Amino acid sequence: MKKKVKVNEIEYEVIREYTNGFDKEQFINKCTDYFMDYDYILGDWAYDKLRLKGFCNKDNKLYKKINDYETIDSYIKEKCAYECRYFIVKKI
C-alpha cells in the first residue's frame, strides 16, 4: 500500500522512496503553501535536515525547464548528496 499524507488540504502520495527517506512529520512541518501548485515534491536529507524542491509537469503554469519533473533523476545525481535518503511525493 502506498503512503499518503495530507498537507493544507492537498493529498500527496509517496511514489518513490530511497533508504527510508520519507518522514511524514518532517514533511508536514516543512511543506508550506509555497509548494501547493507543484505536481511533485522531492525531499532529500542533507546533514540531518530535510530539503524540499518542487517539480512540475509540462502543462503546469509554474513549469520551467529547471523544475521539469522529467529532470528529477538528474537533479538527484547532481544536487543531492551521494547516496542520501530521499523521497518523491506526487499531488493527487
Secondary structure by P-SEA (a helix, b strand, c coil): cbbbbbcccbbbbbcccccccccaaaaaaccccccccccbbbbbbcccbbbbbbbbccccccccccccccaaaaaaaccccccccccccccc
